[in-house]
Amino acid sequence: MKLKFIVAVLAIAAVPVGAFAQGAPVKTTKADVQKVVKMISSDKAKTQTYCDIAKLGDQIGDADAKKDTKKIDELSKQMDDMSTKLGPEYLALMDGLQDVDPNSKDGKDIAAILDGLDKLCAK
């Protein structure tokens, strides 16, 4: 499974339900993902925020391996705060990704698109 897809799922868990639009769920498309990737990658501040979220995702994974729920909660709160800085399109995307099977063709295509952002976060 792609790292960004995992981070996206973690971000979904961290963002409060009230932050998402009300109503019936909308199917996330590759075009939606491309739009958000373009929006983030064209703004240095948003790119940095996205990369910081990815780092938090890694830290959450480490804390999960250690079963450190206090650290997970703390990092999730930070991720929540940072996610809102990426805008409503990002939050809607994260909400929509809840319904995407990462092993499906669409899920793999979406993960490949999100890899474009991963490359911007290269160490």
C-alpha positions as CSV (number, residue, x, y, z in Angstrom):
1,M,0.0,0.0,0.0
2,K,1.3,3.5,-0.8
3,L,2.5,5.7,2.0
4,K,0.3,8.6,0.9
5,F,-2.8,6.4,0.9
6,I,-2.0,5.4,4.4
7,V,-1.5,9.0,5.4
8,A,-4.7,10.0,3.8
9,V,-6.6,7.3,5.8
10,L,-4.9,8.6,9.0
11,A,-5.8,12.1,8.1
12,I,-9.4,11.1,7.6
13,A,-9.5,9.7,11.1
14,A,-8.0,12.9,12.5
15,V,-10.2,15.5,10.8
16,P,-13.4,16.2,12.7
17,V,-16.6,15.1,11.0
18,G,-18.0,18.6,11.2
19,A,-15.3,19.8,8.9
20,F,-16.8,17.9,6.0
21,A,-19.6,19.0,3.8
22,Q,-23.0,17.6,4.9
23,G,-25.0,15.3,2.6
24,A,-24.6,12.1,0.7
25,P,-21.1,10.9,0.0
26,V,-19.7,11.8,-3.4
27,K,-17.5,9.4,-5.3
28,T,-13.9,10.5,-5.4
29,T,-12.6,10.6,-8.9
30,K,-9.0,10.7,-10.3
31,A,-9.9,14.2,-11.6
32,D,-10.6,15.3,-8.0
33,V,-7.3,13.9,-6.8
34,Q,-5.4,15.6,-9.7
35,K,-7.1,18.9,-8.9
36,V,-6.0,18.7,-5.2
37,V,-2.5,17.6,-6.1
38,K,-2.1,20.5,-8.5
39,M,-3.5,22.9,-5.9
40,I,-1.0,21.7,-3.3
41,S,2.0,21.4,-5.5
42,S,1.6,24.9,-6.9
43,D,1.7,26.5,-3.5
44,K,5.0,26.2,-1.5
45,A,3.3,26.7,1.8
46,K,0.7,24.0,1.1
47,T,3.4,21.7,-0.2
48,Q,5.3,22.1,3.0
49,T,2.2,21.5,5.1
50,Y,1.4,18.4,3.1
51,C,5.0,17.1,3.7
52,D,4.6,17.9,7.4
53,I,1.4,15.9,7.5
54,A,3.2,13.0,5.8
55,K,5.9,13.1,8.5
56,L,3.2,13.1,11.2
57,G,1.7,10.0,9.4
58,D,5.1,8.3,9.8
59,Q,5.2,9.2,13.4
60,I,1.7,7.9,14.0
61,G,2.7,4.6,12.4
62,D,5.6,4.4,14.8
63,A,3.4,5.2,17.7
64,D,0.9,2.6,16.6
65,A,3.6,0.0,16.4
66,K,4.4,0.8,20.1
67,K,0.7,0.9,21.0
68,D,1.2,4.5,22.3
69,T,-2.4,5.8,22.1
70,K,-1.6,9.0,23.9
71,K,1.1,9.9,21.3
72,I,-1.3,8.8,18.4
73,D,-4.0,11.2,19.8
74,E,-1.5,14.0,20.1
75,L,-0.1,13.5,16.6
76,S,-3.6,13.1,15.2
77,K,-4.6,16.5,16.7
78,Q,-1.6,18.1,15.0
79,M,-2.5,16.4,11.7
80,D,-6.1,17.7,12.1
81,D,-4.9,21.3,12.6
82,M,-2.5,21.1,9.6
83,S,-5.1,19.4,7.3
84,T,-7.4,22.4,7.6
85,K,-4.6,24.6,6.2
86,L,-4.8,22.7,2.9
87,G,-8.3,23.9,2.3
88,P,-11.8,22.4,1.9
89,E,-10.9,20.6,-1.4
90,Y,-8.3,18.6,0.5
91,L,-10.7,17.9,3.4
92,A,-13.4,16.7,0.9
93,L,-10.8,14.5,-0.9
94,M,-9.8,12.9,2.4
95,D,-13.5,12.3,3.2
96,G,-14.0,10.7,-0.2
97,L,-11.0,8.5,0.1
98,Q,-12.8,6.6,2.9
99,D,-14.8,4.8,0.3
100,V,-12.0,3.9,-2.0
101,D,-10.5,0.4,-1.8
102,P,-6.7,0.9,-2.0
103,N,-6.4,-2.5,-3.8
104,S,-8.9,-1.5,-6.6
105,K,-7.9,-0.1,-9.9
106,D,-9.2,3.3,-8.9
107,G,-7.4,3.1,-5.5
108,K,-4.1,2.2,-7.2
109,D,-4.6,5.0,-9.8
110,I,-5.3,7.5,-7.0
111,A,-2.3,6.3,-5.0
112,A,-0.1,6.8,-8.1
113,I,-1.4,10.4,-8.5
114,L,-0.7,11.1,-4.9
115,D,2.8,9.8,-5.4
116,G,3.4,13.1,-7.3
117,L,3.1,14.9,-3.9
118,D,5.4,12.3,-2.3
119,K,8.2,13.2,-4.7
120,L,7.9,16.8,-3.6
121,C,8.6,15.7,0.0
122,A,11.7,13.7,-0.8
123,K,14.3,14.0,1.9
